């Protein structure tokens, strides 16, 4: 995962069984990041809460 430090922007690469298979861009404070392997869903608003002022 690549996380932009100055705006709500993630680039997420997915690896399944050792093979890189997917790529997803998530943008904006209303976006969400799903990490099903560990049962977590985070909003970009949560990730960037102390980085960006509303």
Protein Blocks (a to p, Z undefined) as FASTA:
>chain_A
ZZdfkbccddddddeehiafbdcddedjkbccddfknopacdfklmmmmmpcZZ
